[in-house]
Amino acid sequence: MEVLEGTLRSIKELDISNSHSDYLISSLNEKAKSEFLWGKLYLFLSQISSKQRNIEQEHVLASNLELFMIASDIIDDLMDKDNFNFNRLNEPVHFGITMIFETLFTLTHEIKGEDVKKTFINNIKESLFHQYSDMSNTVCFGQNEEAYFNLSVKKSIYLVNAVEQLAFQEEELSIKTFSKYFAIASQISNDIKDVMKDDSYDLINRKATLPIIKGIEAYTKYKNKENNNKINAYFFEKNDNLYEEIRLLIIESGSLEYSNFLVRKHYQKAYDSLFNCFPNSHKEINALFQYLRLRRDI
């Protein structure tokens, strides 16, 4: 049973309205188009470990994990309030909260071993906490790259860590290295894609992402008075009329090229950490790389 098919079946078995079911199916299809599913990541990681697994149980767990991740995206929508289709749903708040609890309960029921289950839940709790903290992480004077790595990426690190430790069924510090570097690279990549959109959520809400921080830093460093004044007017005086100009300034600043460099660097570190931890699993690790389609970028 493939992850996509299994997750779709789980959605259809939920006791929810047709509109809510259609929304979940649409979200799943959009994720499938991006060629990345959390359930698939879990399966590839579990194959890297030498532990013997029940294949059918693994696929059931992967499908439930995927549905839980869709529910966690709904929490994102609740916090950010930037998803028009979600906001149109009937009782979106009740739907979102109900989904996250129901899918988490179903998922943890499938996890074997109390220690493994406890580790997974603790990682999810930490991810949600840092996700909430990141909501208020907007641009401020003197903000730098270090602040971004100390706050913004932690929600992603704990989320990847939850999946990785569930797959490997152990909590070794060396194992967490993959989560750290993979999550950082993925988060920066998402931040880059957001700035490139005409209606960048991060720019509209003045979020302190790495491309934005480095873009502002570029114009401050080179003392371009006109552009620096525009930066200050948009981010600190809330002049929304400058949005388009600011987006172009960020794109032209070189911050995206620098951010892309860090993406490639951290993906490489993530891959190296897996090879170091599992020297006898090169075939399985290479299969993961091929699925993620990242080898062409490093």
C-alpha positions as CSV (number, residue, x, y, z in Angstrom):
1,M,0.0,0.0,0.0
2,E,1.5,3.3,-1.1
3,V,1.6,6.2,1.3
4,L,-0.6,8.4,-0.9
5,E,-3.2,5.7,-1.3
6,G,-3.1,4.8,2.4
7,T,-3.5,8.4,3.5
8,L,-6.4,8.9,1.0
9,R,-8.1,5.9,2.5
10,S,-7.6,7.2,6.0
11,I,-9.2,10.6,5.0
12,K,-12.2,8.9,3.6
13,E,-12.7,6.9,6.8
14,L,-12.8,10.1,8.9
15,D,-16.2,11.2,10.4
16,I,-16.1,14.7,8.9
17,S,-18.1,16.7,6.4
18,N,-17.6,16.4,2.7
19,S,-16.1,20.0,2.5
20,H,-13.6,19.1,5.2
21,S,-12.8,15.8,3.5
22,D,-12.4,17.5,0.1
23,Y,-10.0,20.1,1.7
24,L,-7.8,17.3,3.2
25,I,-7.7,15.4,-0.1
26,S,-6.8,18.7,-2.0
27,S,-4.0,19.3,0.5
28,L,-2.7,15.8,0.1
29,N,-2.7,16.1,-3.7
30,E,-0.8,19.4,-3.5
31,K,1.8,17.8,-1.3
32,A,2.1,14.9,-3.8
33,K,2.7,17.3,-6.6
34,S,5.7,18.7,-4.7
35,E,7.1,15.2,-4.8
36,F,7.7,15.2,-1.0
37,L,5.6,13.2,1.5
38,W,6.6,12.9,5.2
39,G,5.3,9.3,5.1
40,K,7.7,8.5,2.3
41,L,10.6,10.2,4.2
42,Y,9.8,8.0,7.2
43,L,9.8,4.8,5.0
44,F,13.2,5.7,3.4
45,L,14.7,6.5,6.8
46,S,13.4,3.3,8.4
47,Q,15.0,1.2,5.6
48,I,18.4,2.8,6.4
49,S,18.3,1.3,9.9
50,S,19.2,-2.4,10.3
51,K,16.2,-3.1,12.5
52,Q,13.7,-5.7,11.1
53,R,10.3,-4.2,10.4
54,N,6.8,-5.5,9.5
55,I,6.3,-3.9,6.1
56,E,2.5,-3.7,6.3
57,Q,2.7,-2.0,9.7
58,E,5.3,0.4,8.4
59,H,3.1,1.5,5.6
60,V,0.1,2.0,7.9
61,L,2.3,4.1,10.2
62,A,3.6,6.1,7.3
63,S,0.1,6.9,6.1
64,N,-1.0,7.9,9.5
65,L,2.1,10.1,9.9
66,E,1.3,11.8,6.5
67,L,-2.3,12.6,7.7
68,F,-1.0,14.0,11.0
69,M,1.4,16.2,9.0
70,I,-1.5,17.5,7.0
71,A,-3.3,18.3,10.2
72,S,-0.2,20.1,11.5
73,D,-0.3,22.2,8.3
74,I,-3.9,23.2,9.3
75,I,-2.5,24.5,12.6
76,D,-0.1,26.6,10.4
77,D,-3.1,27.9,8.6
78,L,-4.8,28.7,11.8
79,M,-1.8,30.6,13.1
80,D,-0.9,32.4,9.9
81,K,-4.4,33.1,8.6
82,D,-3.0,33.3,5.1
83,N,-4.9,30.4,3.5
84,F,-8.0,31.7,1.7
85,N,-9.5,28.2,1.0
86,F,-9.0,27.1,4.6
87,N,-10.6,30.3,6.0
88,R,-13.7,29.6,3.8
89,L,-14.3,26.3,5.6
90,N,-17.2,25.9,8.0
91,E,-15.8,26.2,11.6
92,P,-12.1,26.1,10.6
93,V,-10.8,26.5,14.2
94,H,-12.9,23.6,15.5
95,F,-11.9,21.5,12.4
96,G,-8.2,22.3,12.8
97,I,-8.0,21.5,16.5
98,T,-10.1,18.3,16.2
99,M,-7.9,17.1,13.3
100,I,-4.6,17.6,15.1
101,F,-5.8,15.7,18.2
102,E,-7.5,12.9,16.3
103,T,-4.7,12.2,13.9
104,L,-2.1,12.4,16.7
105,F,-4.1,9.8,18.8
106,T,-4.4,7.5,15.8
107,L,-0.7,7.8,14.9
108,T,0.6,7.2,18.4
109,H,-1.7,4.2,18.7
110,E,0.3,2.7,15.8
111,I,3.7,3.4,17.3
112,K,5.2,0.4,19.0
113,G,7.2,0.9,22.2
114,E,6.5,3.4,25.0
115,D,10.0,5.1,24.8
116,V,9.7,5.6,21.0
117,K,6.2,7.0,21.4
118,K,7.3,9.3,24.2
119,T,10.2,10.6,22.2
120,F,8.0,11.3,19.2
121,I,5.4,13.2,21.3
122,N,8.1,15.3,23.0
123,N,9.5,16.3,19.6
124,I,6.1,17.3,18.3
125,K,5.4,19.4,21.4
126,E,8.7,21.2,21.0
127,S,8.0,21.8,17.3
128,L,4.6,23.3,18.1
129,F,6.0,25.5,20.8
130,H,8.7,26.9,18.6
131,Q,6.2,27.3,15.8
132,Y,4.1,29.5,18.1
133,S,7.2,31.5,19.2
134,D,8.2,32.0,15.6
135,M,4.9,33.8,14.8
136,S,6.2,36.9,16.6
137,N,9.6,36.7,15.0
138,T,9.4,39.8,12.8
139,V,12.2,42.1,11.5
140,C,13.8,44.4,14.1
141,F,16.8,46.7,14.1
142,G,20.2,45.0,14.1
143,Q,18.8,41.5,13.4
144,N,21.4,39.1,12.1
145,E,21.8,35.6,10.7
146,E,22.5,34.1,14.2
147,A,19.1,35.1,15.4
148,Y,17.5,33.3,12.6
149,F,19.3,30.0,13.4
150,N,18.6,30.4,17.1
151,L,14.8,30.7,16.6
152,S,13.2,30.3,13.2
153,V,14.6,26.9,12.3
154,K,14.0,25.1,15.6
155,K,10.3,24.3,14.7
156,S,11.6,22.4,11.6
157,I,14.4,20.7,13.4
158,Y,12.1,19.2,16.0
159,L,9.6,18.1,13.4
160,V,12.2,16.3,11.3
161,N,13.7,14.9,14.5
162,A,10.3,13.4,15.4
163,V,10.2,11.5,12.1
164,E,13.8,10.5,12.1
165,Q,13.8,9.1,15.7
166,L,10.5,7.3,14.9
167,A,12.2,5.7,11.9
168,F,15.4,4.8,13.7
169,Q,13.7,4.0,17.1
170,E,16.5,5.5,19.1
171,E,17.6,8.8,20.5
172,E,21.3,9.1,19.9
173,L,22.8,12.5,19.6
174,S,24.7,11.5,16.4
175,I,21.3,10.6,14.8
176,K,20.0,14.1,15.5
177,T,22.6,15.6,13.3
178,F,20.7,14.6,10.2
179,S,17.5,16.3,11.5
180,K,19.4,19.5,12.3
181,Y,21.0,20.0,8.9
182,F,18.2,18.6,6.8
183,A,15.6,20.8,8.6
184,I,17.8,23.9,8.3
185,A,18.3,23.4,4.5
186,S,14.6,22.7,4.0
187,Q,13.5,25.7,6.0
188,I,15.8,28.1,4.2
189,S,14.7,26.6,0.9
190,N,11.0,27.3,1.8
191,D,11.9,30.9,2.8
192,I,13.6,31.4,-0.6
193,K,10.5,30.2,-2.4
194,D,8.3,32.4,-0.4
195,V,10.2,35.6,-1.3
196,M,10.0,34.6,-5.0
197,K,6.2,34.6,-4.9
198,D,4.4,37.8,-5.9
199,D,2.4,37.7,-2.7
200,S,5.2,36.7,-0.3
201,Y,3.6,35.9,3.1
202,D,6.9,36.5,4.9
203,L,7.4,39.9,3.3
204,I,3.8,41.0,3.8
205,N,4.1,40.0,7.5
206,R,7.7,41.3,7.8
207,K,8.9,37.9,9.0
208,A,12.6,37.6,9.9
209,T,13.6,34.9,7.5
210,L,17.2,34.4,6.3
211,P,16.7,35.9,2.8
212,I,15.0,38.9,4.2
213,I,17.6,39.4,7.0
214,K,20.5,39.1,4.6
215,G,18.7,41.4,2.0
216,I,18.3,44.1,4.6
217,E,21.9,43.7,5.7
218,A,23.2,44.1,2.2
219,Y,21.7,47.6,1.8
220,T,22.7,48.6,5.3
221,K,26.3,47.4,4.8
222,Y,26.8,49.3,1.6
223,K,25.2,52.5,2.9
224,N,22.8,53.0,-0.1
225,K,20.8,55.8,1.4
226,E,17.8,55.8,-0.9
227,N,17.3,52.0,-0.7
228,N,18.1,52.0,3.1
229,N,15.4,54.6,3.6
230,K,12.9,52.4,1.7
231,I,13.9,49.4,3.8
232,N,13.3,51.4,7.0
233,A,10.0,52.8,5.8
234,Y,8.6,49.4,4.9
235,F,9.8,47.3,7.8
236,F,9.8,49.8,10.6
237,E,7.3,52.5,9.6
238,K,4.9,50.0,8.0
239,N,4.6,51.7,4.6
240,D,2.8,48.9,2.7
241,N,3.0,50.9,-0.5
242,L,6.6,49.9,-0.9
243,Y,6.0,46.2,-0.9
244,E,6.8,45.6,-4.6
245,E,10.0,47.7,-4.5
246,I,11.2,46.0,-1.3
247,R,10.6,42.5,-2.8
248,L,12.7,43.4,-5.8
249,L,15.4,44.9,-3.6
250,I,15.6,41.7,-1.6
251,I,15.8,39.6,-4.7
252,E,18.5,41.8,-6.2
253,S,20.5,42.0,-3.0
254,G,22.3,38.7,-3.5
255,S,20.6,37.3,-0.4
256,L,18.9,34.5,-2.4
257,E,22.2,33.3,-3.8
258,Y,23.8,33.3,-0.4
259,S,20.8,31.4,1.1
260,N,20.9,28.9,-1.7
261,F,24.6,28.3,-0.9
262,L,23.7,27.5,2.7
263,V,20.9,25.2,1.5
264,R,23.4,23.1,-0.5
265,K,25.9,23.2,2.3
266,H,23.5,21.9,4.9
267,Y,22.0,19.3,2.7
268,Q,25.5,17.9,2.1
269,K,26.1,17.9,5.9
270,A,22.8,16.0,6.4
271,Y,23.8,13.4,3.9
272,D,27.3,13.0,5.3
273,S,25.8,12.5,8.8
274,L,23.8,9.5,7.5
275,F,26.8,7.9,5.9
276,N,28.8,8.4,9.1
277,C,26.0,6.9,11.3
278,F,25.1,4.0,8.9
279,P,28.3,3.1,6.9
280,N,26.7,-0.2,5.8
281,S,23.5,1.4,4.4
282,H,24.9,3.2,1.3
283,K,22.3,1.7,-1.0
284,E,19.4,2.8,1.2
285,I,20.8,6.2,1.8
286,N,21.3,6.7,-2.0
287,A,17.7,5.7,-2.5
288,L,16.6,8.4,-0.1
289,F,18.7,11.0,-2.0
290,Q,17.2,9.9,-5.3
291,Y,13.7,10.3,-3.9
292,L,14.4,13.8,-2.5
293,R,16.0,14.8,-5.8
294,L,18.6,16.9,-4.1
295,R,21.8,15.3,-5.4
296,R,21.7,17.5,-8.4
297,D,22.0,20.6,-6.2
298,I,25.1,19.5,-4.3
